Every structure is written in C-alpha cells, then in structure tokens.
Amino acid sequence: MIHAYDENMRGKAQTTLGTAFGFASSEAGYLPQDFFALFIESGLAERFESGNPSVVMGLSGIELALRVLEETVGIHRPLELRFRGRGSKEYWIGWSLAYYQWETSLTFREIAEAIPMDVIEDLYYAYHEMDVRSFVERMDELYREAHPETNLQRLRKMAGLTQGELAKYSGVPVRTIQQYEQRQKDVNKAQFASVMALAQALSCRPEQLFERRAS
C-alpha cells in the first residue's frame, strides 16, 4: 500500500487530529460529526491527508482545531487553549481516523461519505482498548458494505468512461480491466506501470485504485 506520507509522521498526525477532535468537543462544544464536516469543508483535511508538513507537523491539535473553526464558522467566544482529554471518546475518534486515513490512503471525505460518524462513535465502545488494526479491519468491512463496487469500477464510472474507453486511454487491455473490476484479478498486485496508466487515465492518485480488504 502506498501512503501519502512517511510512517514516522503518523504518530504526530494521530495525536494532532485526536487533540483537535477532543478540543473541538470539550472547549468549543462541537459534536464529532460536525467538527469532521468542518475539517473537510475547511480544506485542511486535504492538506492533512496529503502529509503537508505545515499542517501535520507544524500545527498542534489545538492550533488545527482553531484553524478549522476560523476558516469555516469563525470563533464566537474566547476558548481555553488547553486540552486534557486524551482518554475521551472524541480524542480516540480523531486519533483512529488519522491512522485509518494513513493506512488506506482514502480521503477524509471518502471516509465520511461511506461511514456515518455515529457508526464510528459506536465503534469506540468495542474498539478503543484494542489494537488500532482491529478498528481498521472493521472500518474496511463497513467501507466495503458502502462501496460493493471495486474502486476501479467506481472511479471509471465517475470519469464517464466505458471499459473500452479506459483501455484505449490507458493502454491496459480491456479484458484485464474487466478482471480487475470483477475481482478475478487483484488490482493490488497489478504491475506498477499498469496502475500508473490507469490512474493517469482516470485523473486519480494510484493508491485510490487499490482495494481495501478486511483481514
């Protein structure tokens, strides 16, 4: 799996997003689903998920939350610039979402559209004391339920291309594309050149073509 940023940044990313969620809840009064929507709306989610150092490494969680609020709704009252709730449900949600986004290379918007926040909140009670990889496995299952199509098929349809047109533009044989879409072949094991050609034809990132599979 291709990751948007190096693993040595992941721990900081998790702490930052966990603190941002926790601070937004405890000090600004935002529910996780509302703060997540603002995070995505602000454009900071896109910079975060791409590993932009000025966001992932350059901001604390509190600073990230404040930036999100400033760039979306504004800050309507003075806030205590502290956070002591690392054991809170909201912190765990942000911390776990940062890991899941890094692990899968899905965008935060794609995660939000596939899995409602109330479902993710409910996972806290079963998974917050488990290894985060158990959370990843369950999120994979939920994502696959929401998107039974392969990523290749979904992205091809979004691009308005037939299988034949995608074969023409990418140089990948139409039969191979059919086999990937029907899961007769594993796109995760495709040749690098084929993945790059498909991604270029679909105007997407190569990692967006890979399939998430619950272990």
Solvent accessible surface area in square Angstrom, and as a share of the most:
residue,aa,sasa,rsa
1,M,94,0.42
2,I,74,0.38
3,H,59,0.26
4,A,45,0.35
5,Y,16,0.06
6,D,84,0.44
7,E,102,0.46
8,N,124,0.63
9,M,29,0.13
10,R,53,0.19
11,G,43,0.41
12,K,68,0.29
13,A,0,0.00
14,Q,7,0.03
15,T,39,0.23
16,T,2,0.01
17,L,0,0.00
18,G,0,0.00
19,T,15,0.09
20,A,0,0.00
21,F,3,0.01
22,G,2,0.02
23,F,0,0.00
24,A,0,0.00
25,S,31,0.20
26,S,75,0.48
27,E,25,0.11
28,A,20,0.15
29,G,61,0.58
30,Y,54,0.21
31,L,108,0.54
32,P,7,0.04
33,Q,88,0.39
34,D,59,0.30
35,F,1,0.00
36,F,6,0.03
37,A,57,0.45
38,L,20,0.10
39,F,0,0.00
40,I,19,0.10
41,E,119,0.53
42,S,19,0.12
43,G,29,0.28
44,L,1,0.01
45,A,4,0.03
46,E,120,0.54
47,R,90,0.33
48,F,0,0.00
49,E,17,0.08
50,S,65,0.42
51,G,8,0.08
52,N,46,0.24
53,P,90,0.57
54,S,62,0.40
55,V,1,0.00
56,V,0,0.00
57,M,90,0.40
58,G,51,0.49
59,L,22,0.11
60,S,52,0.33
61,G,5,0.04
62,I,31,0.16
63,E,81,0.36
64,L,0,0.00
65,A,0,0.00
66,L,31,0.15
67,R,74,0.27
68,V,0,0.00
69,L,3,0.02
70,E,99,0.44
71,E,90,0.40
72,T,34,0.20
73,V,58,0.33
74,G,24,0.23
75,I,68,0.35
76,H,155,0.69
77,R,128,0.47
78,P,128,0.80
79,L,29,0.15
80,E,105,0.47
81,L,121,0.60
82,R,105,0.38
83,F,35,0.15
84,R,202,0.74
85,G,23,0.22
86,R,149,0.54
87,G,70,0.68
88,S,34,0.22
89,K,48,0.20
90,E,34,0.15
91,Y,20,0.08
92,W,24,0.08
93,I,0,0.00
94,G,0,0.00
95,W,80,0.28
96,S,0,0.00
97,L,0,0.00
98,A,1,0.01
99,Y,19,0.07
100,Y,0,0.00
101,Q,3,0.01
102,W,15,0.05
103,E,42,0.19
104,T,4,0.03
105,S,3,0.02
106,L,11,0.06
107,T,20,0.12
108,F,0,0.00
109,R,128,0.47
110,E,25,0.11
111,I,0,0.00
112,A,36,0.28
113,E,130,0.58
114,A,11,0.09
115,I,2,0.01
116,P,76,0.48
117,M,15,0.07
118,D,82,0.42
119,V,49,0.28
120,I,0,0.00
121,E,31,0.14
122,D,96,0.50
123,L,17,0.09
124,Y,32,0.12
125,Y,145,0.55
126,A,59,0.46
127,Y,41,0.16
128,H,70,0.31
129,E,154,0.69
130,M,106,0.47
131,D,75,0.39
132,V,22,0.13
133,R,150,0.55
134,S,34,0.22
135,F,1,0.01
136,V,10,0.06
137,E,64,0.29
138,R,72,0.26
139,M,0,0.00
140,D,2,0.01
141,E,69,0.31
142,L,24,0.12
143,Y,5,0.02
144,R,71,0.26
145,E,123,0.55
146,A,45,0.35
147,H,47,0.21
148,P,95,0.60
149,E,60,0.27
150,T,3,0.02
151,N,7,0.03
152,L,1,0.01
153,Q,43,0.19
154,R,34,0.12
155,L,16,0.08
156,R,22,0.08
157,K,105,0.45
158,M,139,0.62
159,A,50,0.39
160,G,61,0.59
161,L,30,0.15
162,T,79,0.46
163,Q,44,0.20
164,G,41,0.39
165,E,68,0.30
166,L,0,0.00
167,A,16,0.12
168,K,160,0.68
169,Y,131,0.50
170,S,16,0.10
171,G,64,0.62
172,V,7,0.04
173,P,85,0.53
174,V,63,0.36
175,R,118,0.43
176,T,23,0.13
177,I,0,0.00
178,Q,50,0.22
179,Q,35,0.16
180,Y,18,0.07
181,E,12,0.05
182,Q,101,0.45
183,R,99,0.36
184,Q,110,0.49
185,K,96,0.41
186,D,47,0.24
187,V,7,0.04
188,N,46,0.24
189,K,165,0.70
190,A,20,0.15
191,Q,139,0.62
192,F,144,0.60
193,A,71,0.55
194,S,27,0.17
195,V,5,0.03
196,M,79,0.35
197,A,26,0.20
198,L,0,0.00
199,A,3,0.02
200,Q,153,0.68
201,A,27,0.21
202,L,14,0.07
203,S,106,0.69
204,C,24,0.14
205,R,90,0.33
206,P,29,0.18
207,E,17,0.07
208,Q,31,0.14
209,L,0,0.00
210,F,25,0.10
211,E,15,0.07
212,R,28,0.10
213,R,121,0.44
214,A,40,0.31
215,S,125,0.81
